[in-house]
Amino acid sequence: MAKLSLLLVLLLIFFASSSCTCPHDQMNALFQFKSSLTKSINTHSNESSVFGMDSWKPGSDCCLWDRVACSSSSTKKSRVVIALYLDSIVYIDPESPMVLPTSVLMPIFGIRTLMLLDISSNHIEGEIPGTALANLGKLVHLDVKVNKFHGFIPQQIFHLKYLQYLDMSENLLNGNLSHEVGSLKHMRTLKLDQNLLQGSIPEEIGNLKKLEELSLRSNEFEGGIPSSILSLKALKVLDLRDNLLSMEIPSTIDKLSNLTTLALGGNRLTGGIPSSMQKLKNLDTLSLEKNLLDGEIPKWLFNMKSLKNLLLGRNNLTWNGYVKTMAPMFNLSKLSLSSCGLKGEIPSWISSQKGLNFLDLSENQLGGTFPQWLAEMDVGSIILSDNKLSGSLPPRLFYSISLSVLALSRNNFSGELPENIGEANGIMILMLASNQFSGEIPRSISDIYRLLLLDLSMNRFSGTSFPSFDGAFLAYVDLSSNEFSGEIPTTFSQETRILALGNNKFSGDFPMNLTKFSMLEHLDLQDNNITGEIPTFLSQISTLEVLVLRNNSIQGSIPESIFNLSRLRIFDVSNNKMTGKISSKFGNLDGMIKTPNTISSLPIIFTFSIEFNDLIVTWKKSKQGLSSRSLSIYSFLDLSRNQLSGKIPASLGKLKGLKLLNISHNNLSGNIPSSFGDLESVESLDLSHNKLSGLIPPTLSKLTELSTLDVSNNMLSGKIPVGGQMDTMADSATYANNSGLCGMQIRVQCADEGPPAGAGGGFPGEEQEEAEDEKWFSWEGAGIGYSVGLLSTVVIMYLFDYFAPVLVQVRSTRRRRRA
């Protein structure tokens, strides 16, 4: 009977509230917002659309619309709009991203009854309209993350006295928090994650006595953790990760007695872990990874019963001898002790952590074999890369229904992979690079239908056939530096974006099936035995950005169809048997004309850091690694060591994004185009070992980024240009074997210049560079490997960011004036 009465009451409330419609002025404001939004989208040329607004129609009650919530009070004549869920309301075409002006928001700022406003993930650009926002004095929840807001946080936000939730993450905001932040006496949650906020965290933050969650994650805050934070007695979550914070963790951190999460990772904090932290009886998550903390990991940490997530990796912390005998009182879900100086076997106490789902012990000195007890624990993510582990992998490991990440790269594992590897069909990331595994890839591996990333590079795998991954979502494949042979395999997923097969024994022509990889961005076939010509059908892979074919036996000329690959920015066909002329159409490659982006085109699938193996290049006579993270900011063209002839087309000077241009060791003739002075980004220019004649164009003095130049073994003559970087190009070997060069760089006086000053034969005012191992970038010995080292917690989506930028640095040379 009681249940029936309650049901009747709920029905009466429903009918009473639903009989009232939202105010006319609020409905008009929402229509104006929709109209403004639609107009902005229609003026853009890309394919964008609005989601979740089909129900916004004239004549209907706006309280019944999608993304709108109204009050339910039956004491008023009409309901009022109290919440707008406008997140991700616009689809943005990634090929042609648009931005929305802040003006589209103005109509909704007139709805003064709003308590919740979520406009996140909409690519809105401009300053946050503080004056208009001040109208929303009843706001409790404001979410503007993942937009393109910039400038300062408007002071009006700090007058929203009922605000409990504020998320301004992933914008372009700058400047410090206003001191007026302290006026938010009733605020319970403040989230300013992942902006570009700078300066120190203001002491006034301590005025927010009601604050329960403080997140300033992924900004650029400097200085120490302000002492005023310790006065926030209600604080449960303190997240200051990924900033530039320094100094020590406050010794009185235990004043925050209600803390459940303390996340300070990714800063520059120093000192040890304060002993007062053990008084935080409710602490669930302790994240201190990626700092400069030192000292021993305190034993009392393992007596904190409430801990579920303990992340201490990548500091200067060390273990004491108690590690082997300890019996921790917690039951962890996540444990990261990477780079903590662990030695011996994998600690057996980990076997007591029955709920463990994430384990990262990478970058230590652990030895022994893969423990059977760990294989039986069904851990979701096991990261043991960069240790000294050996032996074969236990088959029991692949009976796991939980295993999603297995990273064992750069150890001493050996033997064949277990035949039952496919039974762990929940694996998304499998990284076994740089070990001594051998034999064929087990056929069952194709049963891992969720596999996104497969890295077996730098092992001793062999075979002529491969499992079929046609039904998988496999996007990243690296089988480079093994002993595979036969034809180039094409049994991978159509979703493949990166295919690295270099440094094997593949032979034959290019298979037509390559065209099925319609999303392929990176194709590496270097250091194999591939013959025939570059096929015209490669131009059908319109997404191709990186094509590396060096060190094969490819013949013929470069097909004209290659120049249809507008995204191509790294093209290496060096050390083949290419003939013909260098086409003037190279100057049409947009990917080499535009300055490369510093952000990869692929969306992120990992929230942890990824570190791929370097792209190995020959820099002078030594092999060095160009970090794969930097490939997204580089543009290269290497046609060296072929049989190309004819003149160098002037159109190459249009390739303003090039960092490296190498056309050495060919049969090229004629002059060096003066247009090379327009290669504004070029750092390495190699024209050596050809039949070039005439002058070195004076325009080269405009190349402000140039660090290495080689024009040796040609028929050049005249004065070497001076000015700018050309004054630093003083290695005589890079000008050797020409017919008549002169200039200060090689200390040969030109005929039209006056006699040298002084007995030494030098030039007046000449500056002599001290040789400091000038390094020449020629791409010899290049090989691509992409072993991945995983650093922190895993959240996996569908696509991924495979390169993040790390610049190649060249040693600078010192100048001194000749005495």
Summary of the structure (lengths in Angstrom):
residues: 819
radius of gyration: 31.5
end to end distance: 106.5
largest distance: 116.2
contacts: 2822
relative contact order: 0.05
helix: 21%
strand: 23%
